[in-house]
Amino acid sequence: MARTRGRKEYQADAERRSRLYVDGTTVRREEMPQEKPEQKREEVSRQVRKNREKALHMTAPYVLMLAAAVTVMLAVCCQYPQLQSDIVYGKHTVTSLTSSIEELKAQNDATEDSIEIYTDLEYIYEIATSELGMVYPSEDQIILYDKEESEYVRQYEDIPTDD
């Protein structure tokens, strides 16, 4: 079934063909609507002119603010390496102090172990009983009492008597 084209379709094709043109070969290109290039250039050039005028117009407060900002930036940039070196020095100091603490802890543990090795309780008992004449207390020498005022006993306080 052949489809018949309507009048509107023929008119649309005719308009489309009228916008196409041939440029040296049989390649068809759509014709671009021509704009007035002078108008756009004038608009662009006015805007560019305004921007250039604004860029050339620098007031004294603006220049002072810009100079202050540059000065602050330079000061910060000069201080940054110093601060960074201080941080690195602090890290090295902490590392060396940590290693020295570890060495001292190891020495302390070794000294404590050697003291515990030389602490012979049998030898101490032998010296205390034979040379110093010390003996363990008997049951009648041990006195137990309750103190109600505080939880500990002071050494030089009077011992309460049983009444």
C-alpha positions as a printed NumPy array, in Angstrom:
array([[  0.   ,   0.   ,   0.   ],
       [  1.448,   3.164,  -1.073],
       [  1.02 ,   6.021,   1.216],
       [  0.136,   9.312,  -0.26 ],
       [  1.716,  12.438,   1.049],
       [ -0.329,  15.323,   2.116],
       [  0.081,  18.893,   1.047],
       [  1.69 ,  19.934,   4.329],
       [  4.403,  17.327,   3.977],
       [  5.276,  18.563,   0.484],
       [  5.507,  22.119,   1.743],
       [  7.79 ,  21.067,   4.625],
       [ 10.062,  19.227,   2.171],
       [ 10.152,  22.229,  -0.112],
       [ 11.114,  24.506,   2.777],
       [ 13.807,  22.106,   3.873],
       [ 15.22 ,  21.884,   0.355],
       [ 15.252,  25.648,   0.048],
       [ 17.44 ,  25.85 ,   3.178],
       [ 19.915,  23.3  ,   1.809],
       [ 22.696,  24.334,  -0.503],
       [ 25.496,  22.624,  -2.374],
       [ 29.075,  23.658,  -1.637],
       [ 31.346,  22.424,  -4.421],
       [ 30.202,  18.832,  -4.283],
       [ 26.864,  17.229,  -3.918],
       [ 26.984,  17.411,  -0.131],
       [ 24.009,  19.234,   1.137],
       [ 24.304,  21.447,   4.174],
       [ 21.675,  23.314,   6.05 ],
       [ 21.997,  26.996,   5.7  ],
       [ 22.692,  28.706,   8.987],
       [ 20.631,  31.785,   9.731],
       [ 22.826,  34.785,   9.247],
       [ 23.246,  36.99 ,  12.241],
       [ 24.582,  40.414,  12.263],
       [ 28.167,  39.881,  13.438],
       [ 28.662,  43.589,  13.999],
       [ 25.933,  43.662,  16.637],
       [ 27.486,  40.877,  18.693],
       [ 30.926,  42.416,  18.423],
       [ 29.602,  45.708,  19.701],
       [ 27.915,  43.995,  22.68 ],
       [ 31.017,  41.983,  23.485],
       [ 33.274,  44.948,  23.064],
       [ 31.103,  47.062,  25.378],
       [ 31.293,  44.362,  28.069],
       [ 35.02 ,  43.955,  27.554],
       [ 35.449,  47.707,  27.752],
       [ 33.53 ,  47.823,  31.041],
       [ 35.656,  45.02 ,  32.49 ],
       [ 38.864,  46.728,  31.419],
       [ 37.756,  49.989,  32.989],
       [ 36.938,  48.196,  36.249],
       [ 40.324,  46.455,  36.219],
       [ 42.166,  49.735,  35.729],
       [ 40.205,  51.459,  38.486],
       [ 42.055,  50.575,  41.739],
       [ 41.411,  52.697,  44.797],
       [ 43.871,  53.314,  47.644],
       [ 41.948,  51.166,  50.2  ],
       [ 41.902,  48.296,  47.723],
       [ 45.659,  48.577,  47.165],
       [ 46.299,  48.749,  50.939],
       [ 44.125,  45.715,  51.564],
       [ 45.911,  43.829,  48.803],
       [ 49.32 ,  44.811,  50.218],
       [ 48.255,  43.692,  53.715],
       [ 47.042,  40.351,  52.36 ],
       [ 50.332,  39.813,  50.528],
       [ 52.303,  40.724,  53.676],
       [ 50.318,  38.28 ,  55.804],
       [ 50.762,  35.58 ,  53.193],
       [ 54.525,  36.127,  53.077],
       [ 54.739,  36.027,  56.882],
       [ 52.815,  32.757,  56.979],
       [ 54.986,  31.276,  54.238],
       [ 58.162,  32.278,  56.11 ],
       [ 56.928,  30.849,  59.431],
       [ 55.754,  27.54 ,  57.991],
       [ 59.216,  25.938,  57.543],
       [ 60.214,  27.028,  61.068],
       [ 57.079,  25.458,  62.553],
       [ 57.609,  22.312,  60.55 ],
       [ 61.207,  21.983,  61.759],
       [ 60.043,  22.539,  65.367],
       [ 57.538,  19.709,  64.986],
       [ 60.19 ,  17.377,  63.559],
       [ 62.599,  18.298,  66.386],
       [ 59.837,  17.652,  68.946],
       [ 59.147,  14.234,  67.436],
       [ 62.842,  13.324,  67.619],
       [ 62.988,  14.51 ,  71.227],
       [ 59.939,  12.454,  72.171],
       [ 61.441,   9.402,  70.463],
       [ 64.77 ,   9.756,  72.281],
       [ 63.057,  10.324,  75.642],
       [ 60.836,   7.308,  75.091],
       [ 63.847,   5.11 ,  74.351],
       [ 65.681,   6.405,  77.442],
       [ 62.596,   5.674,  79.582],
       [ 62.524,   2.147,  78.212],
       [ 66.225,   1.717,  79.072],
       [ 65.66 ,   3.003,  82.62 ],
       [ 62.679,   0.694,  83.086],
       [ 64.789,  -2.265,  81.939],
       [ 67.588,  -1.288,  84.351],
       [ 65.069,  -0.846,  87.168],
       [ 63.557,  -4.275,  86.529],
       [ 67.016,  -5.876,  86.434],
       [ 67.994,  -4.202,  89.733],
       [ 64.715,  -5.282,  91.336],
       [ 65.266,  -8.858,  90.19 ],
       [ 68.814,  -8.882,  91.591],
       [ 67.561,  -7.511,  94.928],
       [ 64.889, -10.199,  95.089],
       [ 67.479, -12.878,  94.322],
       [ 69.722, -11.707,  97.165],
       [ 66.812, -11.503,  99.592],
       [ 67.081, -14.922, 101.198],
       [ 64.464, -15.222, 103.957],
       [ 66.196, -18.225, 105.518],
       [ 69.418, -16.223, 105.846],
       [ 67.533, -13.292, 107.423],
       [ 65.832, -15.646, 109.924],
       [ 69.191, -17.22 , 110.796],
       [ 70.834, -13.843, 111.502],
       [ 67.799, -12.544, 113.462],
       [ 67.542, -15.576, 115.735],
       [ 71.198, -16.489, 116.259],
       [ 73.045, -13.166, 116.229],
       [ 70.336, -10.742, 117.356],
       [ 68.466, -13.063, 119.717],
       [ 65.05 , -12.389, 118.211],
       [ 62.175, -14.863, 118.658],
       [ 58.598, -15.12 , 117.436],
       [ 56.061, -13.722, 119.936],
       [ 54.124, -16.193, 122.049],
       [ 50.328, -16.251, 122.249],
       [ 50.232, -14.38 , 125.57 ],
       [ 52.322, -11.516, 124.094],
       [ 49.839, -10.771, 121.295],
       [ 47.097,  -8.339, 122.298],
       [ 44.178,  -7.693, 119.946],
       [ 41.882,  -4.706, 120.405],
       [ 39.242,  -2.807, 118.437],
       [ 39.539,   0.883, 117.792],
       [ 36.319,   2.577, 116.813],
       [ 37.41 ,   6.131, 115.941],
       [ 39.343,   5.408, 112.769],
       [ 40.361,   2.552, 110.568],
       [ 44.094,   2.722, 111.277],
       [ 46.348,   2.852, 114.33 ],
       [ 48.949,   5.549, 114.822],
       [ 52.32 ,   4.353, 116.   ],
       [ 52.803,   6.71 , 118.962],
       [ 49.241,   6.634, 120.221],
       [ 48.457,   5.045, 123.596],
       [ 47.224,   1.5  , 123.494],
       [ 43.805,   1.244, 125.11 ],
       [ 43.576,  -0.937, 128.192],
       [ 40.836,  -3.492, 128.782],
       [ 38.511,  -2.13 , 131.503]])
